[in-house]
Structure formats: C-alpha cells, structure tokens
C-alpha cells in the first residue's frame, strides 16, 4: 500500500509540475512576433562605428521592379561597398557583384536573369566599363 501511495504521489506531483512549468514559462506567438527584427535594412556596425555589413531589401526608389528584392553588402574600411549579393532580373536570379574602390562593378557572377534556362554567367568589366564575357550572357 505504501508503494502505491508513493507512486501515485510521484505521478501527481510530476503532472502538477508540468502544468505549472507550462503556465510559468510559456512563450506565446504574440511575444515571439514582437521580438523579430523588422524594417528594410539591417546594418552591422564595426569597431570603427561604420557600417561593415548591410542586409535588407531594395525599396524600389531606383527601379520599381527591384522593390522587395533582398541584398547583402560588404563594406571595406573606407566605407565602400566591395561585394554585393542580390537577386536581380525577372527570374530574381542570384548575382554576386565585385566592386572596386571607385564604386565600379568589376566582376559580376550569376545566373541568367531573363531567360527560362537561367544559364550561369561571368562578366569582367574594365575600368572604363568595357565588358568581357568569360561565360554566358549578362
């Protein structure tokens, strides 16, 4: 009989502890949604108080077709964008853009932005903007 009382008390206290724990430590959806980062841009600041990494989406001010498309930009120590990862074109294709210190695109790698085949491309641009295709079309 004593064994049955001990087992019953253990089961009852385990159940009560589970109920109390779920009531005290519950995470409801409303609180989780309020803690998410929102906005159009997330800036990671370096030790020099300058933006070093930027992630977000285009607001459509340059091209309405780009509105909402995501981007990630990496900045150098002089606050120049040196590497840009983005989606572009009608296919929303991934594109990686390498920039020089004069803000010019120097190499662009990606998947075809317009055709259904989405063939890969690599374009190299000289300092005057002249383009040489290593593969594919851009």
C-alpha positions in Angstrom: 0.0 0.0 0.0 2.8 2.4 0.8 4.4 1.7 -2.6 1.1 2.7 -4.3 0.8 5.9 -2.4 4.4 6.9 -3.3 3.9 6.1 -7.0 0.6 8.0 -7.0 2.1 11.0 -5.3 5.0 11.0 -7.7 2.7 10.8 -10.7 0.5 13.6 -9.3 3.4 15.9 -8.4 5.0 15.3 -11.9 1.8 16.2 -13.6 1.4 19.3 -11.4 5.0 20.3 -12.0 4.5 20.0 -15.8 1.3 22.1 -15.7 2.9 24.8 -13.5 6.0 24.9 -15.7 4.0 25.3 -18.9 2.0 28.1 -17.3 5.0 29.9 -15.9 7.4 29.6 -18.9 5.0 29.7 -21.9 6.1 31.6 -24.9 3.1 32.8 -26.8 3.1 33.8 -30.5 2.4 37.5 -29.9 5.6 37.9 -27.8 7.7 36.0 -30.3 6.5 38.2 -33.2 7.3 41.3 -31.3 10.9 40.3 -30.8 11.6 39.8 -34.6 13.8 42.3 -36.4 11.7 44.3 -38.9 12.4 47.1 -41.3 14.0 47.4 -44.7 17.7 47.3 -43.7 19.9 45.7 -41.0 23.3 47.3 -40.5 26.1 45.6 -38.7 28.5 48.3 -37.3 32.2 47.6 -36.9 34.5 48.8 -34.1 35.1 52.0 -36.1 31.3 52.8 -35.8 30.9 52.4 -39.6 28.6 50.0 -41.4 30.5 46.9 -42.3 27.7 44.5 -43.4 24.3 45.6 -44.6 21.3 43.2 -45.2 17.9 44.1 -46.3 15.8 44.7 -49.4 15.5 47.3 -52.1 12.9 50.0 -51.6 12.2 50.5 -55.3 13.5 54.1 -55.4 16.0 53.3 -58.2 13.9 50.7 -60.1 10.3 49.8 -59.1 10.9 46.3 -60.5 13.6 45.8 -57.7 11.3 46.7 -54.9 11.4 44.0 -52.2 14.4 42.1 -53.7 16.9 41.1 -51.0 20.6 42.2 -50.8 23.7 41.8 -48.7 26.5 44.3 -49.0 30.0 44.1 -47.5 31.9 47.4 -46.9 35.7 48.0 -46.7 37.5 50.1 -44.1 36.9 53.3 -46.2 33.1 52.6 -46.3 33.0 51.5 -49.9 30.7 48.6 -50.9 33.1 46.0 -52.2 30.9 42.9 -52.5 27.2 42.8 -53.2 25.0 39.7 -53.2 21.5 40.3 -54.5 18.6 38.9 -56.6 18.1 40.6 -60.0 16.0 40.4 -63.1 12.7 38.9 -64.0 13.9 35.5 -62.7 15.1 37.0 -59.4 18.4 35.3 -60.1 21.3 35.3 -57.6 24.0 37.7 -58.6 27.4 38.4 -57.0 28.9 41.8 -57.8 32.5 42.7 -57.1 33.2 46.4 -56.9 36.5 48.4 -57.0 37.3 51.3 -54.7 35.8 53.7 -57.2 32.4 52.1 -56.8 32.5 50.5 -60.3 31.3 47.0 -61.0 34.4 45.0 -62.0 33.2 41.4 -62.0 29.6 40.0 -62.0 28.8 36.4 -61.5 25.3 35.0 -61.5 22.5 33.0 -63.2 20.7 34.3 -66.3 18.3 37.0 -65.2 15.8 36.9 -68.1 15.6 33.5 -69.9 14.0 30.4 -68.6 17.3 28.4 -68.9 19.0 30.6 -66.3 22.4 29.8 -67.6 25.4 30.9 -65.5 27.5 33.9 -66.5 30.7 35.6 -65.5 31.3 39.1 -66.7 34.6 41.1 -66.2 34.4 44.8 -66.6 37.5 47.1 -67.2 37.9 50.5 -65.5 36.1 52.2 -68.4 33.1 49.9 -68.2 34.1 47.7 -71.1 32.6 44.2 -70.6 34.2 40.9 -71.4 32.1 37.7 -71.0 34.0 34.7 -69.7 30.9 32.6 -70.0 27.2 33.1 -70.5 25.3 36.4 -71.1 24.9 39.4 -68.9 
